[in-house]
Amino acid sequence: MIGFNGNLTSVNVTFQGIPANANLSDIADKAKVAAVNEFKQTPKQVVIAFAIQP
């Protein structure tokens, strides 16, 4: 999901499962860099989620 009103307000990044061998800090850093690279501006927030099977 992307919130956009002239300024990039929010980017949601959802992973299918929890990435193996990665700590949350690394995941957050990579998600922020990917959002900036993709949209060419810094969002106000990046929301990170993990979809898991029950």
Secondary structure, DSSP 8 states (H G I E B T S, - for coil): -EEESSSEEEEEEEEES--TT--HHHHHHHHHHHHHHHHSS--SEEEEEEE---
